[in-house]
Amino acid sequence: MKLIVGLGNPGKEYEATRHNTGFMVIDEIAKALNITVNQKKHKALIGKGIVQNESVMLMKPQTFMNLSGEAVRAAVDFYHLDLEDILIIYDDLDLPVGKIRLREKGSAGGQNGMKNIIAHLHSQEFNRIRVGIGKDANIPVVDYVLGKFRKEEAEAHHLAIEQAKQAAIESIKRPFNEVMSRYNGK
């Protein structure tokens, strides 16, 4: 089974915020694969489907960003998943809006949801897609990530979500390093 996790915060007030970019990507993957993500399990909303004979689970942790590792760990333990079968999709302040970056391993880079996942998995050795949300030195980080995208950022952000969706779907069908080399060049 492949586990694809998008990070975000539950609740209407967070829906269109920068920090919910991972949830936005999961929503687009779900539409493309015709998977409904509405079952409550593992401290998350999940949906399951089959893609080219591969079982896939989409996940939106409902623990709030900083405790995302609890949901990921619960699913990993329940399904006996290998770390190589996990893909985490999340927002990144260090990438400009509209850019994505795929990695097979690495640190959390200051992203609290990723810090918690790394702590719960006791490893940094899992695939991830970082989706750029940029940053603004004039706005405190917490206010910025919980803020909504400006009109002039909307198109670039939409394109990044589309790219992240496509990369995630391709990673179900082919080795992640191949997908990574294809999308990191864009």
Backbone as a chain_set.jsonl record, in Angstrom:
{"seq": "MKLIVGLGNPGKEYEATRHNTGFMVIDEIAKALNITVNQKKHKALIGKGIVQNESVMLMKPQTFMNLSGEAVRAAVDFYHLDLEDILIIYDDLDLPVGKIRLREKGSAGGQNGMKNIIAHLHSQEFNRIRVGIGKDANIPVVDYVLGKFRKEEAEAHHLAIEQAKQAAIESIKRPFNEVMSRYNGK", "coords": {"N": [[0.832, -1.188, 0.0], [0.445, 2.239, -0.75], [0.913, 5.199, 1.002], [-0.27, 8.384, 1.002], [0.126, 11.476, 2.278], [-1.234, 14.566, 3.105], [-0.405, 17.582, 4.626], [-1.962, 19.761, 7.017], [-4.349, 21.861, 8.711], [-7.273, 21.026, 10.551], [-10.655, 22.226, 10.151], [-12.894, 24.861, 9.236], [-11.941, 27.511, 9.334], [-9.296, 27.34, 8.588], [-9.163, 26.466, 6.006], [-8.434, 27.695, 3.397], [-5.855, 28.53, 3.835], [-2.278, 29.171, 3.727], [-0.869, 27.211, 5.133], [-2.413, 24.979, 4.769], [-1.868, 23.826, 2.383], [-0.985, 21.205, 1.83], [-3.317, 19.69, 2.372], [-4.887, 20.732, 0.318], [-3.614, 19.705, -1.945], [-4.032, 16.95, -1.557], [-6.823, 16.904, -1.833], [-7.043, 17.451, -4.578], [-5.696, 15.254, -5.693], [-7.418, 13.255, -4.824], [-9.748, 13.895, -6.3], [-8.773, 13.431, -8.917], [-8.218, 10.698, -8.84], [-10.593, 9.635, -8.17], [-11.258, 9.102, -5.463], [-12.791, 9.128, -2.352], [-12.238, 11.118, 0.408], [-13.117, 10.782, 3.386], [-13.447, 9.112, 5.508], [-13.112, 8.521, 8.962], [-10.278, 7.712, 10.618], [-7.355, 6.571, 12.277], [-6.723, 9.037, 13.532], [-7.285, 10.834, 11.521], [-8.637, 11.986, 8.348], [-9.367, 9.73, 5.872], [-9.063, 8.095, 2.679], [-9.458, 5.4, 0.427], [-8.179, 3.648, -2.424], [-7.611, 1.974, -5.6], [-4.906, 2.025, -7.736], [-3.694, 1.264, -10.764], [-3.402, -1.493, -9.974], [-2.253, -1.066, -7.489], [-2.669, -0.551, -4.099], [-3.865, 2.353, -2.554], [-3.761, 4.871, -0.099], [-5.115, 7.888, 0.831], [-4.488, 10.615, 2.983], [-5.501, 13.0, 5.409], [-4.347, 14.357, 8.105], [-6.001, 14.967, 11.213], [-5.108, 16.14, 13.462], [-4.109, 18.626, 13.892], [-1.466, 20.604, 12.588], [1.061, 20.499, 14.049], [1.066, 18.042, 15.308], [1.041, 16.034, 13.456], [2.476, 13.679, 13.096], [1.364, 11.757, 14.77], [-0.933, 10.724, 13.482], [0.204, 9.733, 11.1], [2.004, 7.804, 12.109], [0.167, 6.035, 13.342], [-1.176, 4.959, 11.094], [0.968, 3.798, 9.699], [1.771, 1.817, 11.529], [-0.618, 0.279, 11.738], [-1.037, -0.699, 9.112], [1.376, -1.851, 8.594], [3.424, -0.539, 7.101], [6.207, 0.179, 4.965], [8.777, 2.644, 5.154], [9.477, 3.603, 2.65], [7.131, 3.548, 1.257], [5.677, 5.748, 1.87], [4.504, 9.027, 1.31], [4.812, 12.377, 1.93], [3.176, 15.456, 1.761], [3.583, 18.886, 1.842], [3.525, 22.383, 2.924], [6.038, 24.874, 2.228], [8.009, 27.383, 3.455], [10.453, 28.225, 2.479], [10.536, 27.945, -0.221], [9.641, 29.638, -3.199], [6.31, 30.827, -3.959], [4.536, 28.738, -6.095], [6.531, 26.976, -6.784], [7.721, 23.599, -6.576], [9.332, 20.982, -4.746], [10.846, 17.875, -4.732], [11.91, 15.285, -2.551], [13.789, 12.503, -1.303], [14.549, 12.105, 1.262], [15.454, 13.843, 4.31], [15.826, 16.749, 6.446], [13.442, 18.414, 8.652], [13.397, 21.067, 8.073], [12.46, 23.229, 9.566], [9.708, 23.038, 9.494], [6.98, 22.387, 11.399], [5.071, 20.277, 11.379], [6.406, 18.341, 9.877], [8.608, 17.966, 11.555], [7.37, 16.658, 13.685], [6.442, 14.331, 12.441], [8.877, 13.12, 11.666], [9.914, 12.677, 14.236], [8.012, 10.815, 15.233], [8.277, 8.696, 13.422], [10.866, 8.074, 13.748], [12.827, 8.57, 11.87], [14.217, 10.135, 8.937], [13.973, 9.244, 6.478], [12.006, 9.189, 4.198], [9.758, 9.779, 1.475], [8.985, 13.013, 0.134], [7.033, 15.859, -0.863], [7.558, 19.155, -1.256], [5.784, 22.124, -1.222], [5.951, 25.304, -2.378], [5.305, 28.227, -0.496], [6.341, 30.649, -0.171], [7.573, 33.587, 1.616], [7.174, 36.371, 3.859], [8.923, 38.904, 5.114], [7.887, 40.948, 6.61], [5.715, 40.036, 7.978], [4.789, 38.185, 10.812], [5.791, 34.745, 11.142], [3.832, 32.793, 12.006], [1.401, 34.163, 11.581], [1.633, 34.548, 8.852], [1.714, 31.887, 7.69], [-0.779, 31.002, 8.466], [-2.348, 32.666, 7.09], [-4.179, 33.715, 4.147], [-3.684, 33.158, 0.612], [-2.517, 35.796, -1.471], [-4.19, 37.595, -4.093], [-2.511, 37.932, -6.329], [-0.849, 35.761, -6.054], [-2.326, 33.521, -6.47], [-2.627, 32.116, -8.985], [-0.046, 31.028, -9.458], [0.19, 29.437, -7.158], [-1.904, 27.631, -7.572], [-0.93, 26.296, -9.871], [1.317, 25.051, -8.762], [0.09, 23.288, -6.969], [-1.191, 21.656, -8.804], [1.048, 20.536, -10.13], [2.237, 19.175, -7.952], [0.214, 17.351, -7.408], [0.235, 15.81, -9.788], [2.856, 14.763, -9.662], [2.695, 13.237, -7.31], [0.773, 11.314, -8.027], [2.129, 10.068, -10.142], [4.167, 8.958, -8.637], [3.03, 6.751, -7.514], [3.043, 4.914, -9.496], [5.636, 4.659, -10.495], [9.211, 4.511, -9.723], [10.235, 6.675, -7.054], [12.576, 8.227, -7.297], [12.795, 8.581, -10.048], [10.536, 10.125, -10.611], [11.161, 12.323, -9.075], [13.474, 13.339, -10.391], [12.304, 14.166, -12.733], [10.395, 16.184, -11.965], [11.8, 18.003, -10.349], [13.313, 19.466, -12.068], [11.663, 21.296, -13.239]], "CA": [[0.0, 0.0, 0.0], [1.086, 3.549, -0.742], [0.259, 6.183, 1.864], [0.01, 9.762, 0.587], [-0.364, 12.327, 3.365], [-1.146, 16.008, 2.94], [-0.45, 18.229, 5.934], [-2.785, 20.953, 7.162], [-5.097, 21.989, 9.962], [-8.702, 20.829, 10.348], [-11.538, 23.346, 10.488], [-13.224, 25.809, 8.155], [-11.143, 28.736, 9.406], [-7.957, 27.109, 8.027], [-9.304, 25.841, 4.693], [-7.708, 28.287, 2.268], [-4.611, 29.126, 4.318], [-1.031, 28.647, 3.174], [-0.482, 26.01, 5.873], [-3.249, 23.861, 4.346], [-1.508, 23.453, 1.018], [-0.97, 19.739, 1.741], [-4.716, 19.258, 2.257], [-5.362, 21.12, -1.015], [-3.067, 18.744, -2.91], [-4.763, 15.688, -1.353], [-8.149, 17.074, -2.445], [-6.899, 17.344, -6.033], [-5.363, 13.852, -5.981], [-8.657, 12.505, -4.609], [-10.602, 14.121, -7.476], [-8.181, 12.79, -10.086], [-8.258, 9.238, -8.69], [-11.96, 9.278, -7.778], [-11.22, 8.567, -4.106], [-13.445, 10.0, -1.383], [-11.462, 11.203, 1.647], [-14.071, 11.199, 4.418], [-13.509, 8.119, 6.586], [-12.317, 8.909, 10.13], [-9.47, 6.598, 11.101], [-5.956, 6.93, 12.535], [-6.671, 10.47, 13.83], [-7.209, 11.486, 10.212], [-9.611, 11.658, 7.322], [-8.682, 8.915, 4.881], [-9.786, 7.508, 1.569], [-8.66, 4.341, -0.185], [-8.493, 3.284, -3.797], [-6.637, 1.139, -6.308], [-4.353, 2.694, -8.914], [-2.875, 0.296, -11.489], [-3.203, -2.647, -9.091], [-1.585, -0.653, -6.25], [-3.565, 0.002, -3.088], [-3.446, 3.712, -2.196], [-4.544, 5.551, 0.925], [-4.909, 9.328, 0.956], [-4.694, 10.978, 4.385], [-5.441, 14.374, 5.894], [-4.371, 14.276, 9.568], [-6.917, 15.887, 11.889], [-4.448, 16.39, 14.751], [-3.458, 19.917, 13.714], [-0.161, 20.469, 11.942], [2.195, 20.177, 14.912], [0.965, 16.667, 15.805], [0.775, 15.202, 12.278], [3.143, 12.392, 13.232], [0.492, 10.795, 15.449], [-1.774, 10.094, 12.464], [1.066, 8.973, 10.189], [2.485, 6.634, 12.849], [-0.953, 5.107, 13.521], [-1.408, 4.266, 9.822], [2.154, 2.977, 9.429], [1.699, 0.642, 12.401], [-1.794, -0.525, 11.43], [-0.89, -1.348, 7.808], [2.745, -2.394, 8.505], [4.01, 0.101, 5.925], [7.62, 0.53, 4.911], [8.941, 4.093, 4.978], [9.555, 3.918, 1.216], [5.771, 3.607, 0.716], [5.038, 6.945, 2.417], [4.775, 10.311, 0.663], [4.249, 13.487, 2.7], [3.068, 16.683, 0.96], [3.428, 19.98, 2.804], [3.919, 23.738, 2.534], [7.413, 25.227, 2.563], [8.296, 28.825, 3.43], [11.72, 28.501, 1.813], [10.356, 27.89, -1.671], [8.699, 30.654, -3.659], [4.982, 30.375, -4.377], [4.55, 28.201, -7.452], [7.605, 25.989, -6.937], [7.675, 22.392, -5.763], [10.613, 20.288, -4.65], [10.694, 16.503, -4.27], [13.086, 14.75, -1.868], [13.627, 11.15, -0.764], [14.845, 12.153, 2.691], [15.956, 15.153, 4.71], [15.356, 17.308, 7.721], [12.135, 19.074, 8.634], [13.554, 22.421, 7.551], [11.691, 24.188, 10.348], [8.272, 22.797, 9.368], [6.635, 21.663, 12.621], [4.407, 19.017, 11.06], [7.456, 17.401, 9.48], [9.38, 17.636, 12.762], [6.598, 15.69, 14.45], [6.445, 13.072, 11.689], [10.22, 12.558, 11.823], [10.007, 12.188, 15.617], [7.184, 9.615, 15.397], [8.782, 7.607, 12.578], [12.28, 7.87, 14.115], [13.576, 8.539, 10.617], [14.008, 11.179, 7.934], [14.088, 8.496, 5.23], [10.737, 8.972, 3.523], [9.562, 10.701, 0.355], [8.183, 14.201, 0.411], [6.875, 16.926, -1.858], [7.434, 20.468, -0.624], [5.091, 23.07, -2.098], [6.341, 26.641, -1.95], [4.319, 29.25, -0.123], [7.075, 31.898, -0.02], [7.512, 34.202, 2.945], [7.142, 37.826, 3.89], [9.673, 39.312, 6.311], [7.101, 41.941, 7.356], [4.603, 39.372, 8.66], [5.249, 37.077, 11.653], [5.628, 33.459, 10.462], [2.554, 32.164, 12.342], [0.353, 34.897, 10.875], [1.816, 34.335, 7.418], [1.301, 30.543, 7.269], [-2.216, 30.853, 8.708], [-3.023, 33.619, 6.231], [-4.616, 33.244, 2.834], [-2.871, 33.617, -0.506], [-2.921, 37.038, -2.115], [-4.711, 37.391, -5.454], [-1.413, 37.819, -7.298], [-0.178, 34.476, -5.839], [-3.297, 32.437, -6.659], [-2.356, 31.296, -10.171], [1.187, 30.266, -9.224], [-0.098, 28.411, -6.165], [-2.724, 26.613, -8.238], [-0.045, 25.51, -10.737], [2.148, 24.213, -7.892], [-0.775, 22.208, -6.491], [-1.371, 20.765, -9.948], [2.306, 19.797, -10.309], [2.389, 18.267, -6.815], [-0.768, 16.286, -7.639], [0.736, 14.935, -10.853], [4.045, 14.065, -9.164], [2.241, 12.239, -6.342], [0.123, 10.23, -8.768], [3.192, 9.34, -10.843], [4.976, 8.197, -7.673], [2.344, 5.49, -7.249], [3.273, 4.027, -10.627], [7.057, 4.498, -10.845], [10.12, 4.821, -8.607], [10.208, 8.081, -6.66], [13.742, 8.955, -7.812], [12.486, 8.964, -11.435], [9.568, 11.226, -10.531], [11.912, 13.44, -8.514], [14.324, 13.954, -11.409], [11.437, 14.816, -13.715], [9.717, 17.371, -11.463], [12.701, 18.994, -9.754], [13.881, 20.276, -13.137], [10.667, 22.252, -13.769]], "C": [[0.873, 1.247, 0.0], [0.249, 4.475, 0.131], [0.693, 7.576, 1.424], [-0.682, 10.679, 1.586], [-0.179, 13.791, 2.985], [-1.303, 16.663, 4.296], [-1.285, 19.504, 5.898], [-3.417, 20.975, 8.53], [-6.577, 21.782, 9.681], [-9.491, 22.086, 10.715], [-11.689, 24.325, 9.343], [-12.309, 27.027, 8.142], [-9.747, 28.588, 8.795], [-7.984, 26.676, 6.561], [-8.432, 26.424, 3.583], [-6.388, 28.928, 2.687], [-3.394, 28.462, 3.691], [-0.644, 27.316, 3.817], [-1.315, 24.784, 5.48], [-2.986, 23.423, 2.912], [-1.48, 21.932, 0.848], [-2.368, 19.161, 1.606], [-5.244, 19.553, 0.85], [-4.875, 20.136, -2.068], [-3.801, 17.406, -2.779], [-6.153, 15.774, -1.987], [-8.086, 16.905, -3.958], [-6.537, 15.922, -6.461], [-6.635, 13.005, -5.869], [-9.603, 12.664, -5.796], [-10.082, 13.348, -8.679], [-8.301, 11.269, -10.034], [-9.635, 8.719, -8.294], [-11.98, 8.536, -6.431], [-11.889, 9.585, -3.18], [-12.67, 9.95, -0.07], [-12.396, 11.721, 2.743], [-14.209, 10.201, 5.562], [-12.601, 8.563, 7.729], [-11.609, 7.678, 10.68], [-8.047, 7.094, 11.301], [-5.776, 8.426, 12.833], [-6.594, 11.302, 12.546], [-8.491, 11.232, 9.432], [-8.848, 10.888, 6.26], [-9.643, 8.51, 3.776], [-8.879, 6.501, 0.913], [-9.128, 4.083, -1.604], [-7.416, 2.378, -4.35], [-6.21, 1.908, -7.55], [-3.376, 1.721, -9.562], [-2.443, -0.856, -10.582], [-2.443, -2.33, -7.809], [-2.626, -0.052, -5.315], [-3.003, 1.343, -2.618], [-4.362, 4.242, -1.094], [-4.132, 7.016, 0.951], [-5.272, 9.715, 2.381], [-4.56, 12.479, 4.597], [-5.509, 14.308, 7.425], [-5.279, 15.347, 10.175], [-6.394, 16.283, 13.268], [-3.939, 17.811, 14.895], [-2.013, 19.662, 13.308], [0.92, 19.916, 12.866], [2.175, 18.761, 15.474], [0.695, 15.67, 14.672], [1.372, 13.808, 12.389], [2.287, 11.337, 13.904], [-0.358, 10.027, 14.441], [-0.935, 9.217, 11.535], [1.537, 7.688, 10.876], [1.383, 5.59, 13.024], [-1.21, 4.306, 12.248], [-0.248, 3.335, 9.486], [2.099, 1.694, 10.257], [0.552, -0.287, 12.007], [-1.61, -1.329, 10.14], [0.494, -1.956, 7.598], [3.465, -1.852, 7.261], [5.51, 0.289, 6.079], [7.721, 2.029, 4.66], [8.982, 4.483, 3.498], [8.171, 4.01, 0.557], [4.989, 4.819, 1.201], [5.464, 8.164, 1.6], [4.059, 11.385, 1.467], [4.291, 14.746, 1.823], [2.769, 17.831, 1.917], [3.927, 21.3, 2.244], [5.34, 24.027, 2.986], [7.634, 26.719, 2.37], [9.521, 29.168, 2.591], [11.671, 28.348, 0.298], [9.375, 28.983, -2.077], [7.353, 30.037, -4.04], [5.089, 29.905, -5.829], [5.616, 27.154, -7.694], [7.322, 24.765, -6.08], [9.066, 21.776, -5.761], [10.356, 18.908, -4.059], [12.006, 16.035, -3.659], [12.764, 13.354, -1.342], [13.883, 11.101, 0.736], [15.291, 13.559, 3.027], [15.354, 15.612, 6.016], [13.983, 17.951, 7.549], [12.214, 20.486, 8.074], [12.719, 23.448, 8.281], [10.185, 23.99, 10.288], [7.831, 21.876, 10.513], [5.899, 20.345, 12.39], [5.423, 17.956, 10.679], [8.331, 17.022, 10.669], [8.68, 16.542, 13.548], [6.552, 14.328, 13.75], [7.801, 12.382, 11.834], [10.395, 11.975, 13.225], [9.215, 10.891, 15.801], [7.671, 8.431, 14.573], [10.222, 7.238, 12.923], [13.162, 7.785, 12.875], [13.253, 9.775, 9.78], [13.956, 10.561, 6.539], [12.722, 8.166, 4.639], [10.565, 10.078, 2.49], [8.685, 11.869, 0.758], [8.125, 15.108, -0.799], [6.645, 18.208, -1.082], [6.808, 21.412, -1.643], [5.353, 24.477, -1.566], [5.177, 27.549, -1.631], [4.998, 30.604, 0.049], [7.063, 32.383, 1.414], [7.552, 35.706, 2.796], [7.774, 38.264, 5.205], [8.895, 40.302, 7.178], [5.948, 41.335, 8.153], [5.167, 38.255, 9.531], [4.897, 35.729, 11.007], [4.264, 32.829, 10.75], [1.408, 32.854, 11.603], [0.421, 34.642, 9.375], [1.284, 32.965, 6.997], [-0.194, 30.309, 7.488], [-3.035, 31.871, 7.924], [-3.386, 32.998, 4.89], [-3.7, 33.81, 1.749], [-3.426, 34.916, -1.068], [-3.373, 36.73, -3.545], [-3.602, 37.164, -6.463], [-0.627, 36.513, -7.147], [-1.046, 33.29, -6.267], [-2.957, 31.534, -7.844], [-1.113, 30.433, -9.974], [0.956, 29.145, -8.218], [-0.927, 27.279, -6.768], [-1.857, 25.712, -9.131], [0.848, 24.583, -9.921], [1.334, 23.041, -7.341], [-0.982, 21.18, -7.598], [-0.121, 19.915, -10.184], [2.503, 18.773, -9.191], [1.44, 17.084, -6.955], [-0.241, 15.289, -8.662], [1.934, 14.122, -10.381], [3.642, 12.96, -8.186], [1.604, 11.048, -7.05], [1.163, 9.404, -9.527], [4.008, 8.484, -9.89], [4.312, 6.889, -7.26], [2.79, 4.451, -8.28], [4.742, 3.766, -10.934], [7.942, 4.892, -9.67], [10.195, 6.329, -8.338], [11.396, 8.849, -7.218], [13.539, 9.364, -9.275], [11.546, 10.173, -11.456], [10.285, 12.49, -10.05], [12.761, 14.123, -9.592], [13.489, 14.66, -12.479], [10.882, 16.143, -13.217], [10.658, 18.403, -10.85], [13.362, 19.87, -10.815], [12.95, 21.349, -13.64], [10.776, 23.587, -13.075]], "O": [[1.907, 1.299, 0.666], [-0.975, 4.524, 0.009], [1.878, 7.908, 1.467], [-1.906, 10.665, 1.724], [0.911, 14.203, 2.588], [-2.229, 16.341, 5.04], [-1.314, 20.225, 4.901], [-3.055, 20.189, 9.405], [-7.095, 22.296, 8.69], [-9.027, 22.908, 11.505], [-10.753, 24.585, 8.587], [-11.941, 27.521, 7.077], [-9.086, 29.587, 8.514], [-6.93, 26.537, 5.942], [-7.749, 25.668, 2.892], [-5.858, 29.779, 1.971], [-3.469, 27.34, 3.192], [-0.157, 26.408, 3.144], [-0.95, 23.661, 5.828], [-3.801, 22.726, 2.307], [-1.915, 21.425, -0.186], [-2.587, 18.243, 0.815], [-5.954, 18.738, 0.261], [-5.621, 19.772, -2.977], [-4.153, 16.796, -3.789], [-6.607, 14.815, -2.611], [-8.969, 16.29, -4.554], [-7.024, 15.441, -7.484], [-6.895, 12.147, -6.713], [-10.197, 11.686, -6.251], [-10.85, 12.688, -9.379], [-8.469, 10.624, -11.069], [-9.825, 7.518, -8.104], [-12.623, 7.497, -6.282], [-11.574, 10.774, -3.231], [-12.467, 8.877, 0.498], [-12.468, 12.923, 3.001], [-14.997, 10.416, 6.483], [-11.452, 8.939, 7.499], [-12.244, 6.73, 11.144], [-7.586, 7.958, 10.555], [-4.777, 9.017, 12.425], [-5.925, 12.334, 12.497], [-9.311, 10.389, 9.797], [-7.8, 11.338, 5.796], [-10.863, 8.577, 3.924], [-7.667, 6.705, 0.84], [-10.297, 4.268, -1.944], [-6.44, 2.055, -3.673], [-7.046, 2.381, -8.319], [-2.346, 1.39, -8.975], [-1.253, -1.145, -10.451], [-2.026, -3.251, -7.106], [-3.373, 0.847, -5.7], [-1.814, 1.456, -2.321], [-5.581, 4.08, -1.151], [-2.951, 7.34, 1.076], [-6.248, 9.208, 2.934], [-3.665, 13.135, 4.064], [-6.6, 14.214, 7.989], [-5.318, 16.484, 9.706], [-7.16, 16.711, 14.132], [-3.384, 18.16, 15.937], [-1.424, 18.635, 13.647], [1.619, 18.969, 12.505], [3.164, 18.318, 16.058], [0.176, 14.581, 14.915], [0.827, 12.855, 11.832], [2.456, 10.146, 13.644], [-0.486, 8.807, 14.541], [-1.32, 8.091, 11.222], [1.474, 6.609, 10.287], [1.632, 4.394, 12.872], [-1.439, 3.098, 12.317], [-0.462, 2.208, 9.038], [2.353, 0.608, 9.737], [0.73, -1.503, 11.949], [-1.981, -2.502, 10.079], [0.763, -2.519, 6.537], [4.035, -2.611, 6.477], [6.015, 0.527, 7.176], [6.845, 2.615, 4.025], [8.563, 5.584, 3.138], [8.051, 4.492, -0.569], [3.783, 4.915, 0.975], [6.634, 8.311, 1.245], [2.846, 11.317, 1.665], [5.318, 15.058, 1.221], [1.825, 17.764, 2.704], [4.643, 21.346, 1.244], [5.798, 23.497, 3.998], [7.47, 27.25, 1.272], [9.621, 30.271, 2.053], [12.664, 28.597, -0.385], [8.391, 29.227, -1.38], [7.278, 28.861, -4.399], [5.661, 30.591, -6.676], [5.597, 26.499, -8.736], [6.754, 24.875, -4.993], [9.871, 22.02, -6.66], [9.723, 18.784, -3.011], [13.083, 16.342, -4.171], [11.625, 13.057, -0.983], [13.475, 10.151, 1.405], [15.486, 14.381, 2.132], [14.494, 14.954, 6.602], [13.443, 18.019, 6.445], [11.202, 21.041, 7.647], [12.306, 24.442, 7.684], [9.448, 24.707, 10.966], [8.259, 20.724, 10.587], [6.096, 19.392, 13.144], [5.319, 16.806, 11.106], [8.753, 15.871, 10.779], [9.322, 15.606, 14.024], [6.616, 13.29, 14.408], [7.858, 11.181, 12.098], [10.965, 10.895, 13.379], [9.694, 9.965, 16.456], [7.498, 7.283, 14.979], [10.741, 6.223, 12.457], [14.126, 7.02, 12.838], [12.182, 10.371, 9.895], [13.901, 11.276, 5.539], [12.327, 7.001, 4.586], [11.14, 11.16, 2.608], [7.783, 11.75, 1.588], [9.025, 15.128, -1.638], [5.668, 18.337, -0.345], [7.253, 21.487, -2.789], [5.007, 24.79, -0.427], [4.202, 27.637, -2.378], [4.342, 31.595, 0.371], [6.603, 31.684, 2.317], [7.913, 36.24, 1.747], [7.224, 38.022, 6.279], [9.212, 40.474, 8.354], [5.28, 42.036, 8.913], [5.955, 37.446, 9.04], [3.835, 35.586, 10.401], [3.6, 32.372, 9.82], [0.535, 32.18, 11.056], [-0.608, 34.533, 8.708], [0.494, 32.874, 6.057], [-0.807, 29.511, 6.78], [-4.256, 31.941, 8.066], [-2.949, 31.897, 4.554], [-3.027, 34.821, 1.954], [-4.639, 35.114, -1.134], [-2.977, 35.72, -4.126], [-3.721, 36.316, -7.348], [0.18, 36.184, -8.016], [-0.544, 32.175, -6.409], [-2.997, 30.311, -7.716], [-1.125, 29.243, -10.288], [1.459, 28.035, -8.394], [-0.673, 26.105, -6.499], [-2.038, 24.494, -9.14], [1.11, 23.454, -10.335], [1.84, 21.922, -7.257], [-0.949, 19.975, -7.35], [-0.223, 18.709, -10.412], [2.89, 17.634, -9.452], [1.809, 15.948, -6.659], [-0.264, 14.079, -8.436], [2.025, 12.928, -10.663], [4.195, 11.861, -8.235], [1.875, 9.899, -6.702], [1.083, 8.176, -9.549], [4.489, 7.415, -10.266], [4.974, 6.009, -6.71], [2.9, 3.264, -7.974], [5.069, 2.762, -11.567], [7.478, 5.534, -8.728], [10.216, 7.142, -9.262], [11.248, 10.016, -7.582], [14.062, 10.394, -9.698], [11.742, 11.117, -12.222], [10.043, 13.586, -10.557], [12.765, 15.35, -9.692], [13.935, 15.648, -13.062], [10.891, 17.13, -13.954], [10.326, 19.589, -10.84], [13.919, 20.917, -10.484], [13.373, 22.23, -14.388], [10.023, 24.509, -13.388]]}, "num_chains": 1, "name": "protein.A"}
